[in-house]
Amino acid sequence: MIISHEHKFIFLKTKKTAGTAIEAALSELCGPLDVITPYREESEQDRKGLPPQNYRIEHPLKPKRPLWRKLLGRPERYYHPSVGYYEHMPAWRVRDYVGEEVWRSYFKFAFDRNPWDRQVSWYLYKTKSKRARPSFERFMQDRARAFVTNYAQYTIEGALAVDFVGRYERLEEDLNAALAKAGVPGCGVKVPHTNVTQNKDSQRGYRSYYSPDTRELVARWYQPEITLLGYGF
């Protein structure tokens, strides 16, 4: 996620929506006081702008680092809330940290993706290291592992908390539209290809993975964002 004090915008990073690529593009616009959270080390070279910065903070509402990690001398994880700002941070926590004045006055945006397409991307990502990949049907039987919603990240108590939700399907167009709305001069940002799950199955169309049962399961799981954004199978 990125908080740009230079341009007065907040980007909330969601899952499987090219968030890492968006961060790479936005890092070129950031100034020295802006918050840029880390992402996967193998992708850091894709940032042409500033590196991760200003994400470690102290705040009375910040969760404490797990005691067992301290006792075992384990390093602090960059994506854990105990660090401060972290990559998939929900809107309510960002609001708590920046305060009401900044939250209300800054332009806030996030991206989402057709949930049926997003679900297949999540499946391919979560099973990419498996020697024998489970079927999509079997993967979907484990809700705790398969469920991947972004709705809670850009809403607060069920109400939309951002000024703009871009679509993964028109990524660059919507990113530049968001920046224009935020008042960033000289829009025309290019989004690099980064953190892409590479495997031969990713070339299949997402609809081919579904049975009637799994199609309906996704419709039930992600009904709020489907209704909000008007997506269909």
C-alpha positions in Angstrom: 0.0 0.0 0.0 1.1 3.6 -0.5 0.3 6.8 1.2 1.4 9.8 -0.8 1.6 13.0 1.2 3.2 14.6 -1.8 0.0 14.0 -4.0 -2.5 13.4 -1.2 -3.7 10.0 -2.2 -3.9 6.6 -0.5 -3.6 3.3 -2.5 -5.0 0.2 -0.8 -3.4 -2.9 -2.1 -5.8 -5.8 -2.7 -5.1 -9.4 -3.6 -4.7 -10.8 -7.1 -5.4 -7.5 -8.7 -1.9 -6.6 -10.0 -1.4 -4.6 -6.8 2.4 -5.2 -6.9 2.6 -3.8 -10.4 0.5 -0.8 -9.4 2.9 -0.1 -6.5 5.8 -0.4 -8.8 4.3 2.3 -11.0 3.2 4.5 -8.2 6.6 4.4 -6.5 7.9 6.6 -9.3 5.5 9.4 -8.2 6.3 9.3 -4.5 8.3 11.8 -2.5 10.6 11.2 0.5 7.9 11.5 3.1 5.5 9.1 1.5 4.7 5.7 2.9 5.7 2.7 0.6 5.3 -0.8 2.0 7.6 -3.6 1.0 6.5 -6.5 -1.2 8.1 -9.7 -2.4 11.9 -9.4 -2.5 12.1 -11.0 -5.9 9.9 -8.2 -7.3 11.6 -5.2 -5.6 13.8 -4.7 -8.7 10.7 -3.7 -10.6 10.4 -0.5 -8.6 11.8 2.3 -10.7 11.0 4.9 -8.1 11.6 5.0 -4.4 12.2 1.8 -2.4 10.1 0.8 0.6 10.1 3.6 3.2 8.4 5.1 6.2 6.3 2.0 6.9 7.7 1.2 10.3 5.8 3.3 12.8 4.8 3.4 16.4 1.1 3.8 17.1 -1.0 3.1 20.2 -3.4 1.0 18.1 -0.7 -1.0 16.4 -0.8 -4.8 17.3 2.2 -6.0 19.2 4.7 -8.4 17.7 3.9 -12.0 18.6 5.7 -13.0 21.8 6.8 -16.4 20.5 8.6 -14.7 17.6 10.5 -12.5 20.1 11.4 -15.4 22.3 12.7 -17.5 19.4 14.6 -14.6 17.9 12.6 -14.7 14.7 12.8 -11.6 12.4 9.8 -9.3 12.2 7.7 -10.0 9.1 7.2 -7.0 6.8 3.6 -8.0 6.1 2.6 -8.3 9.8 0.5 -5.5 11.4 3.1 -5.2 14.2 5.5 -3.5 11.7 3.2 -0.6 11.2 1.9 -0.1 7.6 1.9 -3.3 5.6 0.9 -4.4 2.1 -2.7 -5.7 2.3 -3.8 -3.3 5.0 -7.6 -2.7 5.4 -9.2 0.7 5.2 -10.2 0.9 8.8 -6.7 0.4 10.1 -5.2 2.9 7.6 -7.8 5.4 8.8 -6.9 4.8 12.4 -3.2 5.4 11.8 -3.4 8.5 9.5 -6.2 10.1 11.5 -9.6 11.5 10.3 -8.3 14.7 8.8 -5.9 12.9 6.4 -8.3 10.1 5.7 -11.1 12.5 4.7 -8.9 14.9 2.7 -6.8 12.4 0.7 -8.1 10.6 -2.4 -8.4 6.9 -1.7 -8.5 4.1 -4.2 -8.2 0.4 -4.6 -8.7 -2.2 -7.4 -10.8 -5.4 -7.6 -11.3 -8.1 -10.2 -14.0 -10.4 -11.5 -14.4 -12.8 -8.5 -14.6 -15.9 -10.8 -11.4 -14.9 -12.5 -9.7 -13.8 -9.2 -10.6 -17.2 -7.7 -8.7 -19.1 -10.4 -5.7 -16.8 -10.1 -5.7 -17.4 -6.3 -5.9 -21.2 -6.9 -3.0 -21.1 -9.3 -1.0 -19.0 -6.9 -1.7 -21.1 -3.8 -0.9 -24.4 -5.6 2.0 -23.3 -7.7 4.6 -25.1 -5.6 2.6 -28.4 -5.3 4.3 -31.3 -7.1 0.8 -32.7 -7.8 -1.6 -29.8 -8.0 -5.0 -30.6 -6.6 -8.0 -30.1 -8.8 -9.9 -26.8 -8.7 -12.9 -28.6 -7.3 -10.9 -30.1 -4.5 -9.2 -26.8 -3.7 -12.6 -25.1 -3.4 -13.7 -27.6 -0.8 -11.3 -26.0 1.8 -12.9 -22.6 2.3 -10.3 -21.5 4.8 -7.6 -21.8 2.1 -9.6 -20.9 -1.0 -11.5 -17.8 0.2 -10.0 -14.6 -1.1 -12.1 -11.5 -0.8 -11.0 -7.9 -1.2 -14.2 -6.3 -0.1 -13.2 -5.9 3.5 -10.1 -4.0 2.5 -11.9 -1.1 0.8 -15.0 -1.0 2.9 -15.6 -0.2 6.6 -18.5 -1.8 8.4 -20.0 -2.8 5.0 -19.8 0.8 3.5 -17.5 1.8 0.7 -14.6 3.6 2.3 -12.7 4.7 -0.9 -13.4 7.3 -3.5 -12.6 5.0 -6.5 -12.5 1.2 -7.1 -10.6 0.5 -10.3 -11.1 -2.7 -12.4 -8.3 -5.2 -13.0 -9.8 -5.7 -16.4 -8.9 -2.1 -17.4 -5.9 -1.7 -15.1 -3.8 1.1 -16.7 -6.8 3.1 -17.8 -8.4 3.1 -14.4 -5.1 3.7 -12.6 -4.6 6.9 -14.6 -8.2 7.8 -14.1 -7.7 7.5 -10.3 -4.5 9.6 -10.4 -6.3 12.3 -12.5 -9.1 12.4 -9.9 -6.5 12.7 -7.2 -5.1 15.7 -9.0 -1.7 14.2 -9.9 -0.2 16.2 -12.7 1.2 14.6 -15.9 -0.8 11.4 -15.8 0.1 8.6 -18.2 1.5 6.0 -15.9 2.6 2.7 -17.4 2.0 -0.4 -15.3 4.8 -3.0 -15.5 4.3 -6.8 -15.5 5.5 -8.0 -12.2 4.7 -10.7 -9.6 2.9 -12.8 -12.3 2.1 -16.4 -11.4 3.9 -18.3 -14.1 2.5 -21.7 -15.1 1.0 -23.3 -18.2 -2.4 -23.6 -16.7 -2.7 -19.8 -16.4 -3.2 -19.6 -20.1 -6.6 -21.3 -19.9 -9.7 -19.1 -19.7 -11.0 -18.9 -16.1 -14.5 -20.2 -17.0 -13.0 -23.6 -18.0 -12.2 -24.3 -14.4 -15.8 -24.2 -13.2 -18.5 -26.7 -12.6 -22.1 -25.4 -11.9 -21.4 -26.0 -8.2 -18.2 -24.1 -8.0 -19.6 -21.3 -10.1 -22.5 -20.9 -7.6 -20.1 -21.2 -4.7 -18.1 -18.1 -5.9 -21.4 -16.3 -6.4 -22.3 -16.9 -2.7 -18.9 -16.2 -1.3 -18.4 -12.9 -3.0 -21.9 -11.6 -3.3 -21.1 -8.1 -1.8 -18.4 -7.2 -4.4 -20.4 -8.8 -7.2 -23.4 -6.6 -6.3 -21.2 -3.5 -5.8 -19.2 -3.8 -9.0 -21.7 -5.5 -11.2 -19.5 -8.5 -12.1 -20.9 -11.7 -13.7 -19.5 -15.1 -14.6 
